[in-house]
Amino acid sequence: MWHTPFLRISTGVPRMSRLRNWLADYQATGLPVIAQVMGTDGGRLAATGGRLHQLGVSCVDVNCACPSPTVVRNQSGGARLKHPEWICDTIHRLRESCGNKGVSVKIRIGFESASEFPRIAEALRKCRPDIVFLHFRTVQEMYGPVPGGWQRFRMARELLEGLTLVGCGDVCSVEDVSRLASICPGLDGVSVARGLLRDPLLLRRIEHGCGGELVEGAGDALEFLLEIARESGRPAGADNGFVLKLARAMFGGEHEHFLRIADARNVGNTISYLEGQVRKQAQE
Ligand SMILES: Cc1cc2nc3c(=O)[nH]c(=O)nc-3n(C[C@H](O)[C@H](O)[C@H](O)COP(=O)(O)O)c2cc1C
């Protein structure tokens, strides 16, 4: 399923037409969509959630995890972890406005310290979201190294007994999933972010590692970039910064593909380069 990036709800509740446009590309794939919202006004988040469910999403997710300094300065995202009672109240409001359909929450283990987690868990046990997506770092740890960080999932699993718990953070391979599962067998699932940018096949590999079927060829890195460049809707002359960013994440800044896409400068040239590479790959 898709888990969208956050939609910031600040001064008002977005119109249906705006939400429909926002969801269109995800829904066009036919996969279920978890639509994520972020903000500080529980009423507006709930009203937006109601509209998103009317538009057919499977679940509305509240972002209480984002560590971006701008977001946190606005008391949004990860800053919400300082107010567990707000999280509880907002999930209740969403439940009402969403007609009891899917509601979830994305959190980190704490704002400043993992010792805040018992209070956060207490609030979650009261409001019972359908899924808790947990990144093991605190907000202040941003994306830095946390030795033994996955151990924190054990405490979370215990304190969130009976709730569906999906772990994330630093899962970049099938081996990582096995290691994480041996540290915390009670997790209901994993989600991946940065690893997927580097390896578009990652979810397929994990699915296969967990006993599913491997779809050969799906998710090839160059085809993935080509599809993104083509589907972006940007004119050929527009800059290709978004593909370039992805190419750096996937191949690294020294790799020939990255350097050639940097040279290509615009979307049209990037598409031509990628088409050539995909053709070459198919012939090999
Ligand atoms: C470029 C980027 C954008 C992200 N945007 C969001 C977002 O909109 N909402 C969210 O809940 N998490 C977002 N995340 C966080 C990831 O969902 C995930 O929790 C975090 O990156 C840790 O997992 P990873 O180690 O697999 O990347 C983002 C991460 C990255 C790298």
The ligand as a Gaussian input file, in Angstrom:
#p B3LYP/6-31G(d) Opt

LIG

0 1
 C       13.077000      12.278000       2.144000
 C       12.248000      11.745000       3.285000
 C       10.944000      12.194000       3.447000
 C       10.142000      11.711000       4.483000
 N        8.851000      12.145000       4.600000
 C        8.077000      11.613000       5.562000
 C        6.697000      11.981000       5.669000
 O        6.178000      12.818000       4.908000
 N        5.967000      11.404000       6.650000
 C        6.505000      10.480000       7.516000
 O        5.784000       9.964000       8.372000
 N        7.788000      10.129000       7.452000
 C        8.580000      10.665000       6.494000
 N        9.890000      10.286000       6.434000
 C       10.428000       9.397000       7.479000
 C       10.355000       7.947000       7.070000
 O        9.011000       7.559000       6.892000
 C       10.994000       7.032000       8.112000
 O       10.292000       7.096000       9.318000
 C       12.434000       7.390000       8.402000
 O       13.113000       7.828000       7.227000
 C       13.186000       6.203000       9.001000
 O       13.122000       5.097000       8.159000
 P       14.312000       4.717000       7.126000
 O       15.543000       4.510000       7.964000
 O       13.794000       3.488000       6.440000
 O       14.498000       5.876000       6.182000
 C       10.687000      10.768000       5.407000
 C       12.007000      10.334000       5.253000
 C       12.793000      10.801000       4.216000
 C       14.211000      10.319000       4.091000

